[in-house]
Amino acid sequence: MAHALQIVHGRDRSEVDAPTRGAVSAALDLQFERGASGTTILSRSRQEPPWRVVRAFPLPDGSALAHLHNVSGGLLGGDQLALSVDVGPGAEAQITTTGATRIYRPRAGAPAATQRNEVRVAENGVLEYVPDAIIPYAGSRFLQHTVINLAPGAGLFWWEIAAPGREARGEVFAYESFAMELDVVAGGKLVVAERARLVPRERAAHSLARLGPHRYWATFYICRVGTSAAEWMRVEQELRETASELSSSGVALWGVSTLPAHGVVVRCLAVQGRDAIAGLHLLWNAAKRLLYGRDAIRPRKVN
């Protein structure tokens, strides 16, 4: 069976300012290939405003790092962004953002802002997608749909972090709706079918049945197609020990479980975003060592 999640959170409403521009429809198409020297290069970059990727930076392990820029500063209601990523055979790519993804309040009558991600990782390729948090502003509506296809031998490290809003402005669960959908097909088998929908007006986030005292949530999928079930049980146990050390009542809660095949999922609830980020980096490094015998390389940020 696919691994599924259904979440509904709580809300409060407040006013926000948003950039004054019309809705946009834009695509970003990235392709990474393993070069003759064994290092990964960004072989294709087709981009439409407000998407921008300046270049791919070489990393010490031969992989390539690309920074996703949204030069408009965030998403408005009605924006439709599409991200396509292809990692070729044996190539290793890392993608991060230059900062948090901000979801602005739409104009009256505007539909939700949407982002669609389509990802393909070829045989023995690796993709590490380690972005900053998504921050839904008061009154905002957002839907993200992601489809990831992993070929035999392909590896994936993919996390998402959801913030409660602009906390410094008192915007905690003040958005209209926030939905994230994720499907992962590994070796031709659907191993993840996640559906998370947060509608604060309908369900109180502070309920013990939902977030309790926590404000942030994060999900981290770790896959390597072809790794045996016994090995994944070992990975789960190792990561679970780290997660247990990170968990503290009233601060952050972490959990780890295996997928039906080819991977594990890590989940986090945290009061502060910094605790979620710190824990994700520790678990990423631990998983990279277990699966590839080397440390994860934290992305260097650029502005």
C-alpha positions as CSV (number, residue, x, y, z in Angstrom):
1,M,0.0,0.0,0.0
2,A,1.1,3.6,-0.5
3,H,2.1,5.6,2.5
4,A,-0.6,8.3,3.0
5,L,-1.2,11.3,5.3
6,Q,-4.2,13.4,5.8
7,I,-3.8,16.6,7.9
8,V,-6.2,19.4,8.7
9,H,-5.1,22.3,10.8
10,G,-6.6,25.4,12.5
11,R,-6.7,29.1,11.6
12,D,-7.1,32.7,12.6
13,R,-7.4,35.6,10.1
14,S,-5.4,38.8,9.7
15,E,-4.5,41.3,6.9
16,V,-1.3,41.1,4.9
17,D,0.3,43.2,2.2
18,A,1.2,41.6,-1.1
19,P,3.1,42.8,-4.2
20,T,0.8,44.5,-6.8
21,R,1.1,42.4,-9.9
22,G,-1.1,40.2,-12.0
23,A,-1.1,36.4,-11.8
24,V,1.6,34.6,-13.7
25,S,2.0,31.2,-15.3
26,A,5.6,30.1,-15.5
27,A,7.7,27.0,-15.9
28,L,11.3,26.1,-14.9
29,D,12.8,23.0,-16.6
30,L,16.1,21.7,-15.3
31,Q,18.2,18.8,-16.5
32,F,21.3,17.4,-14.8
33,E,23.8,15.0,-16.5
34,R,26.9,13.2,-15.5
35,G,29.8,14.7,-17.5
36,A,32.8,12.9,-19.0
37,S,34.9,13.7,-15.9
38,G,32.3,12.1,-13.6
39,T,31.0,15.3,-12.2
40,T,27.4,16.5,-12.7
41,I,26.5,19.5,-14.8
42,L,23.4,21.4,-15.4
43,S,22.9,20.6,-19.1
44,R,19.6,22.3,-19.6
45,S,17.9,25.3,-17.9
46,R,14.7,26.6,-19.5
47,Q,13.2,29.3,-17.3
48,E,10.3,31.8,-17.3
49,P,9.9,34.7,-14.9
50,P,9.6,34.8,-12.0
51,W,11.7,31.5,-11.9
52,R,15.4,31.9,-12.1
53,V,18.4,29.6,-11.8
54,V,21.7,31.4,-12.4
55,R,24.0,28.4,-12.6
56,A,24.9,25.1,-11.0
57,F,27.7,25.1,-8.5
58,P,30.1,22.1,-8.3
59,L,30.3,20.4,-4.9
60,P,33.3,18.5,-3.5
61,D,31.6,15.1,-4.1
62,G,31.1,15.8,-7.8
63,S,27.4,16.7,-7.5
64,A,25.9,20.0,-8.7
65,L,24.0,22.5,-6.6
66,A,21.3,24.7,-8.1
67,H,19.5,27.5,-6.3
68,L,15.8,28.2,-7.1
69,H,15.0,32.0,-7.2
70,N,11.6,33.5,-7.3
71,V,12.5,37.0,-8.2
72,S,9.0,38.3,-7.5
73,G,9.4,37.5,-3.8
74,G,6.6,34.9,-3.6
75,L,3.4,33.5,-5.0
76,L,0.1,35.5,-5.4
77,G,-3.4,34.0,-5.8
78,G,-3.8,32.7,-9.3
79,D,0.0,32.1,-9.9
80,Q,0.6,28.8,-11.6
81,L,4.2,27.7,-11.3
82,A,5.6,24.4,-12.8
83,L,9.0,22.9,-11.9
84,S,10.4,20.0,-14.0
85,V,13.6,18.3,-12.9
86,D,15.4,15.5,-14.8
87,V,18.5,13.9,-13.2
88,G,20.3,11.7,-15.7
89,P,21.9,8.3,-15.2
90,G,24.6,8.5,-12.6
91,A,24.2,12.2,-12.1
92,E,23.9,13.7,-8.6
93,A,22.0,17.0,-8.1
94,Q,21.1,19.1,-5.1
95,I,18.4,21.8,-5.2
96,T,17.6,24.4,-2.6
97,T,15.9,27.7,-2.4
98,T,17.5,31.1,-1.8
99,G,15.0,31.7,1.1
100,A,11.6,30.9,2.3
101,T,8.8,30.5,-0.2
102,R,6.1,33.2,0.7
103,I,2.5,32.7,-0.2
104,Y,0.7,36.0,-0.4
105,R,-2.9,36.8,0.2
106,P,-4.8,36.8,-3.2
107,R,-7.0,39.6,-4.5
108,A,-10.7,39.0,-4.0
109,G,-12.0,36.2,-6.2
110,A,-8.6,35.0,-7.3
111,P,-7.9,31.2,-7.1
112,A,-5.3,29.6,-5.0
113,A,-1.7,29.9,-5.9
114,T,-0.4,26.5,-7.3
115,Q,2.9,24.9,-7.9
116,R,3.3,21.6,-9.8
117,N,6.6,19.7,-9.5
118,E,7.5,16.8,-11.9
119,V,10.7,15.0,-11.0
120,R,12.5,12.1,-12.7
121,V,15.7,10.5,-11.4
122,A,17.3,8.0,-13.8
123,E,19.3,4.9,-13.0
124,N,21.8,5.4,-10.2
125,G,21.1,9.1,-10.1
126,V,20.6,11.1,-6.9
127,L,18.4,14.1,-6.1
128,E,18.6,16.0,-2.9
129,Y,15.8,18.6,-2.6
130,V,16.3,20.6,0.6
131,P,14.4,23.9,0.4
132,D,13.6,26.5,3.0
133,A,10.2,26.6,4.6
134,I,7.0,27.6,2.9
135,I,5.3,30.5,4.7
136,P,1.6,31.0,4.0
137,Y,0.6,34.6,4.8
138,A,-2.7,35.5,6.3
139,G,-5.6,34.9,4.0
140,S,-3.5,33.0,1.5
141,R,-4.5,29.8,-0.4
142,F,-1.9,27.4,-1.8
143,L,-1.8,24.0,-3.5
144,Q,1.3,22.1,-4.4
145,H,1.3,18.8,-6.3
146,T,4.5,16.8,-6.8
147,V,5.1,13.6,-8.8
148,I,8.5,11.9,-8.5
149,N,9.6,8.9,-10.6
150,L,12.6,7.0,-9.5
151,A,14.4,4.5,-11.8
152,P,16.2,1.4,-10.5
153,G,19.2,2.4,-8.3
154,A,17.9,6.0,-8.1
155,G,18.2,7.9,-4.8
156,L,16.1,10.7,-3.3
157,F,16.3,13.0,-0.3
158,W,13.2,15.2,-0.4
159,W,11.8,17.4,2.4
160,E,9.1,20.0,2.8
161,I,8.7,22.4,5.8
162,A,5.5,24.2,6.5
163,A,5.5,27.3,8.7
164,P,2.4,28.6,10.5
165,G,2.7,32.1,8.9
166,R,4.5,35.3,9.7
167,E,4.9,34.8,13.4
168,A,6.5,38.2,14.0
169,R,3.3,39.8,12.7
170,G,1.1,37.6,14.8
171,E,0.0,35.6,11.8
172,V,-0.2,32.1,13.2
173,F,-2.5,29.8,11.2
174,A,-4.2,32.8,9.7
175,Y,-4.2,31.5,6.1
176,E,-7.2,30.2,4.3
177,S,-6.0,26.9,3.0
178,F,-2.7,25.0,2.5
179,A,-2.6,21.7,0.6
180,M,0.3,19.5,-0.5
181,E,0.1,16.4,-2.6
182,L,3.0,14.0,-3.2
183,D,3.2,10.8,-5.3
184,V,6.5,8.8,-5.5
185,V,6.8,6.0,-7.9
186,A,10.0,3.9,-7.3
187,G,11.0,1.1,-9.6
188,G,7.5,1.2,-11.2
189,K,5.7,0.9,-7.8
190,L,3.7,3.6,-6.1
191,V,5.3,3.9,-2.6
192,V,4.0,7.3,-1.5
193,A,0.6,8.9,-1.9
194,E,0.5,11.8,0.5
195,R,-2.4,14.2,0.8
196,A,-2.0,17.0,3.3
197,R,-4.7,19.7,3.5
198,L,-4.7,22.4,6.2
199,V,-7.9,24.4,6.6
200,P,-7.5,26.5,9.8
201,R,-11.1,27.8,9.8
202,E,-12.5,24.3,10.0
203,R,-10.1,22.6,12.5
204,A,-8.2,24.1,15.4
205,A,-4.5,23.5,15.1
206,H,-3.8,23.6,18.8
207,S,-6.1,20.5,19.4
208,L,-4.1,17.6,20.8
209,A,-5.5,15.5,18.0
210,R,-3.6,17.7,15.5
211,L,-0.5,19.9,16.4
212,G,-1.0,20.5,20.1
213,P,1.6,23.1,21.1
214,H,3.6,22.7,17.8
215,R,3.5,25.2,14.9
216,Y,5.8,23.7,12.2
217,W,5.6,20.4,10.5
218,A,8.1,18.8,8.2
219,T,8.1,15.6,6.0
220,F,11.3,14.0,4.8
221,Y,11.4,11.2,2.2
222,I,14.5,9.1,1.8
223,C,14.7,6.6,-1.0
224,R,17.1,4.4,-2.8
225,V,15.5,2.0,-5.3
226,G,16.7,-1.6,-5.0
227,T,17.9,-1.4,-1.4
228,S,16.6,-4.5,0.4
229,A,13.8,-4.5,3.0
230,A,16.2,-5.8,5.6
231,E,18.5,-2.8,4.9
232,W,15.7,-0.4,5.2
233,M,14.7,-1.8,8.6
234,R,18.3,-1.1,9.7
235,V,18.2,2.4,8.3
236,E,14.9,3.0,10.1
237,Q,16.3,1.8,13.4
238,E,19.4,4.0,13.1
239,L,17.4,7.1,12.1
240,R,14.8,6.3,14.8
241,E,17.6,6.5,17.5
242,T,18.6,9.9,16.2
243,A,15.0,11.0,16.0
244,S,14.4,9.9,19.6
245,E,17.4,12.1,20.8
246,L,15.9,15.0,18.9
247,S,12.4,14.6,20.4
248,S,11.5,16.7,23.4
249,S,8.0,17.3,24.8
250,G,6.9,20.9,24.1
251,V,9.8,21.4,21.7
252,A,9.8,18.9,18.8
253,L,8.5,15.4,18.1
254,W,10.1,13.2,15.5
255,G,9.1,9.9,14.0
256,V,10.5,7.5,11.4
257,S,8.9,4.6,9.5
258,T,9.6,2.5,6.4
259,L,7.7,2.9,3.2
260,P,6.1,-0.2,1.5
261,A,9.4,-0.5,-0.4
262,H,12.6,1.5,-1.3
263,G,12.6,4.0,1.5
264,V,11.7,5.6,4.8
265,V,9.7,8.7,5.8
266,V,10.6,11.1,8.6
267,R,8.0,13.4,10.1
268,C,8.4,16.3,12.5
269,L,6.2,18.6,14.6
270,A,8.1,21.5,16.1
271,V,7.4,24.7,18.1
272,Q,10.2,26.6,16.4
273,G,11.3,26.3,12.8
274,R,15.0,26.2,13.8
275,D,14.5,22.9,15.6
276,A,12.9,21.4,12.5
277,I,15.7,22.6,10.2
278,A,18.5,21.4,12.6
279,G,16.9,18.0,13.0
280,L,16.4,17.6,9.2
281,H,20.1,18.3,8.6
282,L,21.2,15.8,11.2
283,L,18.9,13.1,9.8
284,W,19.9,13.9,6.2
285,N,23.6,13.4,7.1
286,A,22.9,10.2,9.0
287,A,20.9,8.8,6.1
288,K,23.5,9.8,3.5
289,R,26.2,8.0,5.5
290,L,24.1,4.9,5.8
291,L,23.1,4.7,2.2
292,Y,26.1,6.2,0.4
293,G,28.9,6.0,2.9
294,R,29.6,9.8,2.9
295,D,28.4,12.9,4.6
296,A,25.6,15.2,3.2
297,I,26.9,18.6,2.0
298,R,24.9,21.5,3.3
299,P,23.9,23.8,0.5
300,R,25.7,27.2,0.3
301,K,23.2,30.0,0.2
302,V,23.3,32.8,-2.4
303,N,21.3,36.0,-2.7
